């Protein structure tokens, strides 16, 4: 990858291919967020992560306790939009084994509905029986601190430019504004938006949605 690759080329790459353009980037993002919210030990427990292409978004699942044999923590899960990186689903499944009385009650209810000609309760294939999704988006949103926002910015920068060329290497310039993190990437590390090739990445704290602009002033989220 040429070191002369400009911010314009990177913006074009993002516009054409989307923020999260392949399964490898989706998986690296999942590991970054999993580590940030649950710790590195949980990342190791959940490996290998599996990525499923669902058209407009990626769905990533962990490997831990996928057979649901152990009560407690289950697999990690995350869904992320390809176009803008917005995370719509995130957390760990919780595994609960109903006792014999609860199982019997469920079976009686299913038989009753069947005999009454009512619509049977069919489990959602995406929500396995005995599993509870435990959403853990706390401490100010999914992207809850500047360090995590910077790591996300660097991940996207590297993914869309290959090995980050010298004119876009960190340090990146951070700003916080109205529920967003804004990362300014200036040519040769300069802080002026008038620098040739400079552009900004705006990351929404709540769900990680990304906007990229070649002329987005620091402090703006439009």
Secondary structure, 3 states (H helix, E strand, C coil): CCCCCCHHHHHHHHHHHCCCCCHHHHHHHHHHHHHHHHCHHHHHHHCCCEEEECCCEEEEECCCCCCCCCCEEEEEEEEEECCCCCEEEEEEEEECCCCHHHHHHHHHHHHHHHHCCCCCCCCCCCCCCCEEEECCCCCCCCCCCHHHHHHHHHHHHHHHHCCCCHHHCCCCEEEEECCEEEEEECHHHCCCCCCCCCEEEEEECCCCCEEEECCCCCCCCC
